[in-house]
Amino acid sequence: MKKWWIMWLICIPIFLVSYVYSIFITSKIAYLPQSECKPKFIFTPQDVQYCSEIYPIDVILIAFKTNPITYIWLLTGLYIIGFLVFVLITKIRKRKLF
C-alpha cells in the first residue's frame, strides 16, 4: 500500500503542472480578437459581444483539442480522486468488520 501512496504523492505535482499548462494557458482565448475566437466556440453562442464571455466547458474542450497534456491532467486527477475514494471505502469496510 505504501507504493500507491508514493504514486499518489507524485501525481499531485503532475496534476498541478498539467492543469496550469493546459487549462490556464487555453483560457487566454478570452483575449483573442473575435474573428479568431468565435470559430472555436462549441457551446458558447456565436452572438456574444466579447471573447471573454466564453463558457468554461468550451475552454476545457478547446484544451482537449489543442493541448494533449490535458489528457494527462484528466488521468492524474481521476487517479487522485479514485485512490482517495478507494482508501475511504477500505477504511469503512474495515471499521464494519470490527
C-alpha positions as CSV (number, residue, x, y, z in Angstrom):
1,M,0.0,0.0,0.0
2,K,3.0,2.3,0.6
3,K,3.9,2.3,-3.1
4,W,0.4,3.5,-4.0
5,W,0.7,6.4,-1.6
6,I,4.1,7.3,-3.2
7,M,2.5,7.3,-6.7
8,W,-0.4,9.4,-5.3
9,L,2.1,12.0,-4.0
10,I,3.9,12.0,-7.3
11,C,0.6,12.6,-9.2
12,I,-0.2,15.8,-7.3
13,P,2.6,17.9,-8.8
14,I,2.0,16.3,-12.3
15,F,-1.7,17.2,-11.9
16,L,-1.0,20.8,-10.9
17,V,1.6,21.5,-13.6
18,S,-0.5,19.9,-16.4
19,Y,-3.6,21.9,-15.2
20,V,-1.7,25.2,-15.3
21,Y,-0.3,24.4,-18.7
22,S,-3.4,23.1,-20.4
23,I,-6.4,24.9,-18.8
24,F,-4.8,28.2,-17.7
25,I,-3.0,28.7,-20.9
26,T,-6.0,27.8,-23.0
27,S,-8.2,30.2,-21.1
28,K,-6.2,33.0,-22.7
29,I,-8.6,32.6,-25.7
30,A,-10.6,35.3,-24.0
31,Y,-8.0,37.9,-25.1
32,L,-8.1,36.9,-28.8
33,P,-9.8,39.0,-31.4
34,Q,-13.4,37.9,-32.1
35,S,-12.5,36.7,-35.6
36,E,-10.1,34.2,-34.1
37,C,-12.0,33.0,-31.0
38,K,-15.6,32.7,-32.3
39,P,-14.9,29.8,-34.7
40,K,-13.5,27.8,-31.7
41,F,-16.8,28.1,-29.7
42,I,-18.8,24.9,-29.2
43,F,-21.4,25.6,-26.6
44,T,-20.9,29.4,-26.3
45,P,-23.4,31.3,-28.5
46,Q,-21.9,33.0,-31.6
47,D,-23.6,36.2,-30.8
48,V,-21.6,37.1,-27.7
49,Q,-20.1,40.5,-27.6
50,Y,-16.6,39.6,-26.2
51,C,-14.5,36.5,-26.3
52,S,-14.1,36.8,-22.6
53,E,-17.7,35.5,-22.3
54,I,-16.7,32.0,-23.3
55,Y,-18.2,29.2,-21.3
56,P,-15.8,27.2,-19.1
57,I,-16.8,23.9,-20.8
58,D,-15.6,25.4,-24.1
59,V,-12.3,26.2,-22.5
60,I,-11.9,22.6,-21.4
61,L,-13.0,21.2,-24.8
62,I,-10.6,23.6,-26.7
63,A,-7.9,22.4,-24.3
64,F,-8.6,18.8,-25.3
65,K,-8.3,19.7,-28.9
66,T,-5.2,21.8,-28.8
67,N,-3.1,20.5,-25.8
68,P,-2.5,16.8,-25.4
69,I,-1.2,17.5,-21.9
70,T,-4.9,18.0,-20.9
71,Y,-5.3,14.2,-21.1
72,I,-2.5,13.8,-18.5
73,W,-4.3,16.4,-16.3
74,L,-7.6,14.4,-16.6
75,L,-6.0,11.0,-15.9
76,T,-3.9,12.2,-12.9
77,G,-7.0,13.9,-11.5
78,L,-9.1,10.8,-11.8
79,Y,-6.3,8.7,-10.2
80,I,-6.0,11.2,-7.2
81,I,-9.7,11.1,-6.6
82,G,-10.1,7.4,-7.3
83,F,-7.4,6.5,-4.9
84,L,-8.8,8.6,-2.1
85,V,-12.3,7.0,-2.7
86,F,-10.7,3.6,-2.6
87,V,-8.8,4.3,0.7
88,L,-12.0,5.7,2.2
89,I,-14.1,2.6,1.2
90,T,-11.5,0.2,2.6
91,K,-11.4,2.1,5.9
92,I,-15.2,2.0,6.1
93,R,-15.2,-1.8,5.4
94,K,-12.6,-2.5,8.0
95,R,-14.5,-0.5,10.6
96,K,-17.7,-2.5,10.0
97,L,-15.8,-5.8,10.4
98,F,-14.8,-5.0,13.9
